[in-house]
Amino acid sequence: MVFLISVLVFDLVVIIMSINNYYFSFVKSTNNKLPILLTLVAFYIFAYAHKIDRVLIIIVTITAILFLGWFSVTNNSYHTIGSPTGNVKVMIGHRNATLGETNHFYNFYLYTSIPGLMKKIKEHSIQTRRIIADDLDVLGVDEAEWIEDEKVIFHSSYVETTQVYLKE
């Protein structure tokens, strides 16, 4: 019972933090699969200990599989870059969708002074046509220009310059 309550409290903390654009890096990098799997394991232990009806167990399992499937479809990849001074790290979540043209979607997260905690600072999308390139190449991650640990400018040969302000 203690394990189930602990997992539910963790889930609640993750939800409240995400509403405020704060995330644990280990949760975000697993595309939220870790909290879902932990909750499912806690439910199974609880169901076994309290002899919960099998129909309810099947319904919860199917729901969890659907959630995991949804997160697999909208799966982001993650890449972390650091400033030349080493004082600032930014995690970039990226994915793309293609239907005639390719839409590249980016989420930028700034690591906070608390280890493992980061804040979402910007969402950005880029649309390209007839370009076969990695999402990070399209953004211009290799050509990132850091301005005094307050702004990152991504220079890309595929699109306009993208600016991310780190301190707002």
N, CA, C and O of each residue as an XYZ file, in Angstrom:
672
protein
N       0.823     -1.198      0.000
C       0.000      0.000      0.000
C       0.867      1.262      0.000
O       0.541      2.249     -0.660
N       1.967      1.218      0.744
C       2.874      2.368      0.804
C       3.473      2.634     -0.571
O       3.600      3.787     -0.983
N       3.845      1.560     -1.287
C       4.417      1.710     -2.625
C       3.408      2.370     -3.565
O       3.769      3.280     -4.312
N       2.155      1.927     -3.538
C       1.117      2.506     -4.390
C       0.922      3.985     -4.077
O       0.847      4.802     -4.995
N       0.842      4.334     -2.826
C       0.652      5.742     -2.446
C       1.862      6.573     -2.874
O       1.708      7.699     -3.346
N       3.057      6.023     -2.710
C       4.272      6.734     -3.125
C       4.276      6.995     -4.634
O       4.631      8.085     -5.083
N       3.883      5.992     -5.401
C       3.840      6.145     -6.855
C       2.771      7.155     -7.259
O       3.000      7.971     -8.152
N       1.616      7.111     -6.617
C       0.552      8.069     -6.932
C       0.960      9.497     -6.570
O       0.640     10.436     -7.299
N       1.659      9.664     -5.459
C       2.171     10.997     -5.095
C       3.190     11.464     -6.128
O       3.175     12.625     -6.538
N       4.076     10.561     -6.548
C       5.047     10.906     -7.598
C       4.325     11.323     -8.877
O       4.694     12.321     -9.496
N       3.298     10.569     -9.280
C       2.520     10.917    -10.472
C       1.888     12.290    -10.330
O       1.914     13.087    -11.268
N       1.325     12.572     -9.175
C       0.696     13.870     -8.922
C       1.721     15.001     -9.001
O       1.444     16.053     -9.577
N       2.894     14.787     -8.427
C       3.957     15.791     -8.499
C       4.365     16.031     -9.949
O       4.537     17.180    -10.356
N       4.520     14.973    -10.731
C       4.895     15.103    -12.143
C       3.829     15.880    -12.907
O       4.166     16.724    -13.737
N       2.558     15.616    -12.648
C       1.465     16.316    -13.335
C       1.445     17.793    -12.961
O       1.332     18.652    -13.835
N       1.554     18.094    -11.671
C       1.536     19.492    -11.226
C       2.735     20.253    -11.797
O       2.605     21.398    -12.229
N       3.894     19.608    -11.793
C       5.077     20.258    -12.359
C       4.904     20.520    -13.851
O       5.271     21.592    -14.333
N       4.351     19.558    -14.591
C       4.203     19.740    -16.038
C       3.206     20.847    -16.367
O       3.352     21.524    -17.385
N       2.201     21.041    -15.526
C       1.266     22.149    -15.725
C       2.014     23.474    -15.637
O       1.665     24.437    -16.320
N       3.044     23.521    -14.795
C       3.854     24.723    -14.616
C       5.121     24.726    -15.470
O       6.024     25.529    -15.233
N       5.197     23.834    -16.465
C       6.313     23.732    -17.408
C       7.635     23.317    -16.769
O       8.700     23.690    -17.260
N       7.581     22.558    -15.690
C       8.777     21.990    -15.083
C       8.721     20.475    -15.237
O       7.653     19.869    -15.161
N       9.891     19.872    -15.456
C       9.946     18.438    -15.707
C      11.193     17.846    -15.067
O      12.216     18.518    -14.936
N      11.097     16.580    -14.670
C      12.276     15.820    -14.296
C      12.905     15.335    -15.596
O      12.203     14.834    -16.474
N      14.210     15.479    -15.726
C      14.858     15.092    -16.982
C      14.729     13.602    -17.255
O      14.599     13.206    -18.413
N      14.762     12.760    -16.218
C      14.651     11.323    -16.443
C      13.235     10.914    -16.856
O      13.062      9.884    -17.509
N      12.222     11.700    -16.487
C      10.849     11.418    -16.916
C      10.661     11.865    -18.362
O      10.068     11.145    -19.166
N      11.164     13.043    -18.690
C      10.991     13.579    -20.038
C      11.762     12.745    -21.051
O      11.258     12.469    -22.140
N      12.965     12.349    -20.706
C      13.773     11.603    -21.671
C      13.222     10.206    -21.949
O      13.571      9.598    -22.961
N      12.366      9.689    -21.065
C      11.718      8.399    -21.328
C      10.332      8.594    -21.936
O       9.555      7.644    -22.031
N      10.020      9.823    -22.349
C       8.725     10.149    -22.954
C       7.551      9.769    -22.047
O       6.531      9.269    -22.523
N       7.699     10.005    -20.753
C       6.660      9.760    -19.750
C       6.296      8.287    -19.592
O       5.304      7.970    -18.936
N       7.061      7.400    -20.164
C       6.762      5.971    -20.034
C       7.075      5.460    -18.642
O       6.404      4.553    -18.151
N       8.081      6.025    -18.003
C       8.469      5.572    -16.674
C       7.345      5.733    -15.647
O       7.056      4.772    -14.934
N       6.694      6.901    -15.535
C       5.589      7.005    -14.568
C       4.423      6.064    -14.880
O       3.790      5.536    -13.966
N       4.145      5.857    -16.150
C       3.046      4.955    -16.516
C       3.376      3.525    -16.101
O       2.537      2.833    -15.524
N       4.591      3.087    -16.392
C       4.982      1.726    -16.022
C       5.050      1.548    -14.506
O       4.639      0.510    -13.987
N       5.563      2.551    -13.792
C       5.595      2.471    -12.334
C       4.188      2.378    -11.749
O       3.937      1.601    -10.828
N       3.285      3.173    -12.288
C       1.899      3.144    -11.817
C       1.260      1.793    -12.098
O       0.525      1.260    -11.266
N       1.541      1.246    -13.263
C       0.987     -0.062    -13.612
C       1.520     -1.154    -12.680
O       0.753     -2.002    -12.224
N       2.810     -1.143    -12.397
C       3.394     -2.121    -11.475
C       2.786     -1.964    -10.086
O       2.445     -2.957     -9.443
N       2.648     -0.722     -9.617
C       2.041     -0.481     -8.298
C       0.603     -0.992     -8.261
O       0.165     -1.564     -7.264
N      -0.127     -0.780     -9.357
C      -1.503     -1.271     -9.418
C      -1.539     -2.798     -9.369
O      -2.379     -3.374     -8.678
N      -0.632     -3.458    -10.099
C      -0.599     -4.921    -10.090
C      -0.306     -5.459     -8.690
O      -0.935     -6.420     -8.247
N       0.637     -4.848     -8.005
C       0.947     -5.279     -6.633
C      -0.265     -5.072     -5.730
O      -0.603     -5.942     -4.928
N      -0.911     -3.929     -5.861
C      -2.107     -3.634     -5.072
C      -3.230     -4.621     -5.400
O      -3.898     -5.134     -4.502
N      -3.432     -4.882     -6.699
C      -4.489     -5.798     -7.127
C      -4.224     -7.219     -6.620
O      -5.155     -7.914     -6.213
N      -2.981     -7.646     -6.643
C      -2.633     -8.975     -6.150
C      -2.871     -9.076     -4.647
O      -3.401    -10.076     -4.162
N      -2.477     -8.044     -3.918
C      -2.616     -8.073     -2.454
C      -4.076     -8.012     -2.002
O      -4.439     -8.586     -0.976
N      -4.911     -7.310     -2.777
C      -6.312     -7.127     -2.387
C      -7.287     -7.945     -3.228
O      -8.501     -7.762     -3.141
N      -6.749     -8.841     -4.036
C      -7.566     -9.745     -4.854
C      -8.639     -8.981     -5.657
O      -9.832     -9.278     -5.579
N      -8.171     -7.998     -6.423
C      -9.042     -7.179     -7.270
C      -9.560     -8.043     -8.426
O      -8.865     -8.940     -8.904
N     -10.783     -7.759     -8.864
C     -11.426     -8.500     -9.948
C     -10.579     -8.433    -11.227
O     -10.019     -7.389    -11.561
N     -10.499     -9.549    -11.924
C      -9.679     -9.639    -13.138
C     -10.159     -8.699    -14.241
O      -9.346     -8.224    -15.034
N     -11.439     -8.425    -14.308
C     -11.967     -7.520    -15.335
C     -11.356     -6.132    -15.162
O     -10.955     -5.503    -16.142
N     -11.284     -5.656    -13.929
C     -10.685     -4.356    -13.663
C      -9.202     -4.353    -14.016
O      -8.691     -3.368    -14.549
N      -8.516     -5.441    -13.725
C      -7.099     -5.546    -14.066
C      -6.908     -5.482    -15.580
O      -5.988     -4.823    -16.064
N      -7.769     -6.162    -16.320
C      -7.687     -6.147    -17.784
C      -7.960     -4.748    -18.315
O      -7.264     -4.291    -19.221
N      -8.954     -4.062    -17.775
C      -9.284     -2.705    -18.229
C      -8.116     -1.756    -17.968
O      -7.760     -0.962    -18.839
N      -7.524     -1.831    -16.790
C      -6.381     -0.968    -16.465
C      -5.194     -1.288    -17.368
O      -4.501     -0.378    -17.823
N      -4.955     -2.566    -17.629
C      -3.848     -2.960    -18.496
C      -4.042     -2.436    -19.913
O      -3.107     -1.898    -20.506
N      -5.232     -2.584    -20.456
C      -5.508     -2.088    -21.813
C      -5.351     -0.577    -21.870
O      -4.785     -0.052    -22.828
N      -5.848      0.134    -20.852
C      -5.703      1.592    -20.810
C      -4.234      1.993    -20.769
O      -3.824      2.915    -21.475
N      -3.446      1.317    -19.957
C      -2.008      1.616    -19.864
C      -1.309      1.353    -21.194
O      -0.454      2.133    -21.611
N      -1.671      0.254    -21.861
C      -1.069     -0.051    -23.166
C      -1.435      1.013    -24.189
O      -0.602      1.387    -25.014
N      -2.670      1.507    -24.148
C      -3.068      2.575    -25.067
C      -2.271      3.850    -24.806
O      -1.835      4.514    -25.746
N      -2.078      4.198    -23.520
C      -1.269      5.368    -23.193
C       0.162      5.197    -23.670
O       0.736      6.116    -24.253
N       0.740      4.030    -23.429
C       2.102      3.778    -23.879
C       2.195      3.820    -25.401
O       3.179      4.316    -25.952
N       1.181      3.304    -26.077
C       1.138      3.367    -27.540
C       1.059      4.795    -28.039
O       1.711      5.148    -29.021
N       0.262      5.623    -27.368
C       0.136      7.027    -27.757
C       1.474      7.739    -27.588
O       1.880      8.508    -28.459
N       2.159      7.490    -26.477
C       3.438      8.141    -26.263
C       4.493      7.623    -27.235
O       5.453      8.335    -27.530
N       4.338      6.409    -27.734
C       5.270      5.894    -28.731
C       5.051      6.557    -30.082
O       6.002      6.768    -30.835
N       3.796      6.888    -30.393
C       3.488      7.546    -31.660
C       3.983      8.986    -31.643
O       4.542      9.461    -32.632
N       3.786      9.676    -30.538
C       4.206     11.071    -30.422
C       5.574     11.152    -29.748
O       5.843     12.061    -28.963
N       6.409     10.208    -30.060
C       7.695     10.023    -29.423
C       8.689     11.110    -29.824
O       8.967     11.294    -31.009
N       9.218     11.821    -28.848
C      10.280     12.785    -29.087
C      11.623     12.113    -28.888
O      11.754     11.168    -28.110
N      12.608     12.609    -29.596
C      13.996     12.264    -29.321
C      14.590     13.456    -28.598
O      14.096     14.575    -28.731
N      15.639     13.228    -27.839
C      16.203     14.299    -27.024
C      17.696     14.428    -27.260
O      18.408     13.443    -27.453
N      18.143     15.670    -27.237
C      19.562     15.989    -27.417
C      19.888     17.142    -26.470
O      19.135     18.113    -26.389
N      20.990     17.037    -25.766
C      21.389     18.090    -24.838
C      22.614     18.811    -25.378
O      23.573     18.192    -25.839
N      22.556     20.146    -25.307
C      23.706     20.964    -25.688
C      24.071     21.845    -24.503
O      23.223     22.185    -23.678
N      25.338     22.206    -24.434
C      25.807     23.055    -23.348
C      26.502     24.291    -23.881
O      27.050     24.294    -24.983
N      26.469     25.335    -23.080
C      27.127     26.584    -23.465
C      28.640     26.395    -23.407
O      29.134     25.499    -22.722
N      29.365     27.234    -24.121
C      30.830     27.125    -24.079
C      31.405     27.311    -22.672
O      32.458     26.755    -22.359
N      30.731     28.078    -21.832
C      31.205     28.288    -20.466
C      30.908     27.092    -19.575
O      31.523     26.930    -18.521
N      29.970     26.258    -19.993
C      29.569     25.104    -19.206
C      28.565     25.432    -18.116
O      28.211     24.563    -17.319
N      28.103     26.676    -18.070
C      27.161     27.100    -17.036
C      25.712     26.771    -17.360
O      24.889     26.669    -16.451
N      25.385     26.604    -18.634
C      23.999     26.421    -19.061
C      23.902     25.192    -19.944
O      24.727     24.983    -20.833
N      22.867     24.366    -19.686
C      22.576     23.220    -20.544
C      21.125     23.312    -20.999
O      20.235     23.667    -20.226
N      20.908     22.989    -22.254
C      19.575     23.003    -22.842
C      19.303     21.634    -23.446
O      20.122     21.094    -24.189
N      18.137     21.077    -23.116
C      17.706     19.829    -23.734
C      16.724     20.184    -24.842
O      15.807     20.980    -24.640
N      16.922     19.592    -26.001
C      16.046     19.830    -27.146
C      15.269     18.548    -27.428
O      15.857     17.517    -27.752
N      13.944     18.621    -27.301
C      13.083     17.519    -27.701
C      12.688     17.749    -29.148
O      12.243     18.843    -29.495
N      12.838     16.754    -29.992
C      12.542     16.957    -31.412
C      11.875     15.735    -32.020
O      12.142     14.598    -31.633
N      11.007     15.997    -32.974
C      10.349     14.961    -33.767
C       9.897     15.606    -35.052
O       9.942     16.829    -35.185
N       9.456     14.788    -36.015
C       8.945     15.352    -37.256
C       7.775     14.532    -37.759
O       7.569     13.383    -37.366
N       7.025     15.157    -38.633
C       5.890     14.505    -39.291
C       5.923     14.924    -40.757
O       6.081     16.101    -41.077
N       5.772     13.940    -41.637
C       5.872     14.219    -43.070
C       4.584     13.838    -43.776
O       4.070     12.731    -43.618
N       4.079     14.773    -44.552
C       2.946     14.532    -45.441
C       3.065     15.573    -46.552
O       2.434     16.628    -46.485
N       3.871     15.279    -47.574
C       4.147     16.262    -48.618
C       5.324     17.135    -48.221
O       6.356     17.140    -48.892
N       5.170     17.863    -47.140
C       6.286     18.595    -46.559
C       6.541     18.032    -45.171
O       5.710     17.313    -44.616
N       7.673     18.359    -44.630
C       8.030     17.848    -43.310
C       7.918     18.957    -42.284
O       8.467     20.045    -42.458
N       7.204     18.668    -41.222
C       7.118     19.588    -40.094
C       8.038     19.057    -39.005
O       7.894     17.923    -38.549
N       8.977     19.888    -38.599
C       9.917     19.552    -37.539
C       9.457     20.288    -36.283
O       9.287     21.507    -36.301
N       9.257     19.551    -35.199
C       8.768     20.136    -33.949
C       9.873     20.079    -32.908
O      10.553     19.066    -32.747
N      10.035     21.204    -32.201
C      11.094     21.307    -31.195
C      10.522     21.853    -29.892
O       9.695     22.764    -29.896
N      10.969     21.288    -28.786
C      10.708     21.823    -27.453
C      12.065     22.049    -26.803
O      12.938     21.183    -26.850
N      12.234     23.210    -26.203
C      13.491     23.559    -25.564
C      13.293     23.598    -24.052
O      12.366     24.234    -23.550
N      14.181     22.904    -23.334
C      14.119     22.820    -21.878
C      15.445     23.309    -21.311
O      16.511     22.884    -21.756
N      15.377     24.193    -20.338
C      16.558     24.719    -19.675
C      16.753     23.983    -18.360
O      15.844     23.940    -17.532
N      17.934     23.403    -18.162
C      18.234     22.744    -16.893
C      18.318     23.808    -15.805
O      18.920     24.862    -16.006
N      17.716     23.531    -14.658
C      17.741     24.471    -13.540
C      18.943     24.177    -12.643
O      19.728     23.269    -12.914
N      19.071     24.954    -11.579
C      20.165     24.734    -10.638
C      19.938     23.487     -9.783
O      20.864     23.003     -9.133
N      18.701     22.964     -9.784
C      18.395     21.721     -9.070
C      18.670     20.556    -10.024
O      18.059     20.471    -11.089
N      19.581     19.663     -9.649
C      19.929     18.561    -10.557
C      18.709     17.715    -10.951
O      17.895     17.336    -10.109
N      18.610     17.434    -12.252
C      17.527     16.593    -12.761
C      16.233     17.338    -13.033
O      15.266     16.733    -13.495
N      16.189     18.630    -12.761
C      14.974     19.423    -12.965
C      15.209     20.406    -14.099
O      16.261     21.041    -14.168
N      14.235     20.533    -14.986
C      14.359     21.476    -16.094
C      13.032     22.173    -16.350
O      11.970     21.692    -15.956
N      13.119     23.325    -17.025
C      11.950     24.140    -17.321
C      11.808     24.273    -18.830
O      12.776     24.545    -19.541
N      10.587     24.076    -19.302
C      10.317     24.251    -20.732
C      10.300     25.748    -21.018
O       9.569     26.506    -20.381
N      11.120     26.165    -21.989
C      11.221     27.594    -22.259
C      10.679     27.998    -23.626
O      10.361     29.169    -23.837
N      10.567     27.053    -24.557
C      10.071     27.440    -25.878
C       9.645     26.223    -26.677
O      10.232     25.147    -26.560
N       8.613     26.409    -27.492
C       8.213     25.446    -28.520
C       8.462     26.114    -29.864
O       8.265     27.319    -30.018
N       8.893     25.325    -30.823
C       9.187     25.895    -32.137
C       8.933     24.825    -33.192
O       9.114     23.635    -32.933
N       8.523     25.242    -34.360
C       8.366     24.290    -35.465
C       8.951     24.900    -36.733
O       8.957     26.116    -36.919
N       9.434     24.030    -37.585
C      10.020     24.424    -38.867
C       9.418     23.530    -39.937
O       9.297     22.319    -39.753
N       9.044     24.130    -41.045
C       8.480     23.358    -42.162
C       9.474     23.363    -43.310
O       9.968     24.416    -43.713
N       9.768     22.165    -43.841
C      10.690     22.046    -44.963
C      10.038     21.231    -46.074
O       9.089     20.482    -45.847
N      10.568     21.397    -47.267
C      10.112     20.611    -48.426
C      11.325     20.055    -49.163
O      12.329     20.738    -49.366
N      11.194     18.809    -49.549
C      12.216     18.125    -50.355
C      13.614     18.210    -49.746
O      14.611     18.334    -50.458
N      13.665     18.141    -48.438
C      14.950     18.144    -47.750
C      15.053     16.850    -46.951
O      14.159     16.513    -46.173
N      16.128     16.150    -47.148
C      16.365     14.940    -46.369
C      17.480     15.278    -45.383
O      18.666     15.232    -45.708
N      17.059     15.616    -44.175
C      18.031     15.984    -43.141
C      17.463     15.629    -41.773
O      16.249     15.566    -41.580
N      18.345     15.405    -40.857
C      17.996     15.140    -39.472
C      17.357     16.394    -38.862
O      17.652     17.513    -39.282
N      16.480     16.199    -37.869
C      15.828     17.334    -37.204
C      16.845     18.314    -36.635
O      16.661     19.527    -36.728
N      17.905     17.798    -36.054
C      18.914     18.668    -35.454
C      19.706     19.427    -36.514
O      20.130     20.558    -36.276
N      19.909     18.817    -37.683
C      20.567     19.528    -38.782
C      19.678     20.646    -39.304
O      20.157     21.739    -39.607
N      18.385     20.372    -39.410
C      17.450     21.396    -39.883
C      17.445     22.586    -38.926
O      17.406     23.737    -39.362
N      17.484     22.313    -37.645
C      17.520     23.393    -36.652
C      18.853     24.129    -36.682
O      18.893     25.342    -36.476
N      19.934     23.419    -36.932
C      21.260     24.026    -36.948
C      21.974     23.909    -35.612
O      22.668     24.836    -35.194
N      21.809     22.783    -34.945
C      22.410     22.593    -33.621
C      23.933     22.694    -33.672
O      24.543     23.239    -32.752
N      24.550     22.183    -34.722
C      26.009     22.240    -34.821
C      26.530     23.660    -35.018
O      27.703     23.937    -34.765
N      25.660     24.551    -35.466
C      26.048     25.955    -35.685
C      25.471     26.874    -34.608
O      25.265     28.063    -34.855
N      25.211     26.336    -33.422
C      24.614     27.132    -32.347
C      25.588     28.211    -31.882
O      26.779     27.967    -31.688
N      25.038     29.411    -31.711
C      25.822     30.548    -31.229
C      25.252     30.969    -29.879
O      24.072     31.306    -29.775
N      26.077     30.950    -28.863
C      25.647     31.298    -27.512
C      25.979     32.754    -27.248
O      27.106     33.192    -27.482
N      25.009     33.496    -26.766
C      25.203     34.896    -26.414
C      25.138     35.020    -24.893
O      24.053     35.033    -24.312
N      26.296     35.111    -24.256
C      26.438     35.328    -22.811
C      25.520     34.450    -21.956
O      24.972     34.937    -20.968
N      25.340     33.218    -22.291
C      24.501     32.274    -21.536
C      23.069     32.755    -21.348
O      22.364     32.275    -20.460
N      22.632     33.702    -22.179
C      21.268     34.222    -22.083
C      20.432     33.913    -23.319
O      19.204     33.987    -23.276
N      21.091     33.570    -24.413
C      20.369     33.317    -25.656
C      21.189     32.363    -26.512
O      22.419     32.407    -26.532
N      20.470     31.502    -27.216
C      21.107     30.608    -28.185
C      20.506     30.917    -29.546
O      19.286     30.983    -29.702
N      21.370     31.104    -30.519
C      20.924     31.347    -31.890
C      21.366     30.147    -32.717
O      22.548     29.807    -32.763
N      20.398     29.512    -33.367
C      20.686     28.362    -34.212
C      20.717     28.825    -35.663
O      19.715     29.305    -36.193
N      21.870     28.678    -36.294
C      22.032     29.044    -37.700
C      21.908     27.774    -38.534
O      22.594     26.784    -38.279
N      21.038     27.810    -39.522
C      20.811     26.632    -40.348
C      20.813     27.029    -41.813
O      20.369     28.119    -42.171
N      21.308     26.151    -42.648
C      21.292     26.414    -44.091
C      19.931     26.076    -44.692
O      19.681     26.370    -45.861
N      19.051     25.463    -43.906
C      17.753     25.045    -44.415
C      16.635     26.061    -44.152
O      15.692     26.169    -44.936
N      16.743     26.794    -43.059
C      15.652     27.697    -42.645
C      16.226     28.972    -42.053
O      17.439     29.147    -41.939
N      15.310     29.855    -41.682
C      15.722     31.089    -41.023
C      16.360     30.787    -39.674
O      16.251     29.678    -39.151
N      17.013     31.770    -39.138
C      17.652     31.644    -37.839
C      16.601     31.459    -36.747
O      15.556     32.109    -36.761
N      16.887     30.575    -35.813
C      16.010     30.329    -34.668
C      16.705     30.846    -33.415
O      17.862     30.517    -33.155
N      15.982     31.666    -32.633
C      16.550     32.199    -31.410
C      15.783     31.655    -30.203
O      14.553     31.597    -30.213
N      16.510     31.262    -29.183
C      15.911     30.774    -27.950
C      16.469     31.609    -26.802
O      17.669     31.582    -26.528
N      15.592     32.348    -26.139
C      15.983     33.163    -24.993
C      15.933     32.311    -23.742
O      14.903     31.708    -23.441
N      17.025     32.255    -23.018
C      17.132     31.381    -21.870
C      16.698     32.044    -20.576
O      16.278     31.360    -19.642
N      16.791     33.340    -20.506
C      16.413     34.060    -19.289
C      15.325     35.063    -19.646
O      15.560     36.038    -20.361
N      14.131     34.798    -19.129
C      13.018     35.707    -19.434
C      12.450     36.287    -18.184
O      11.506     37.075    -18.243
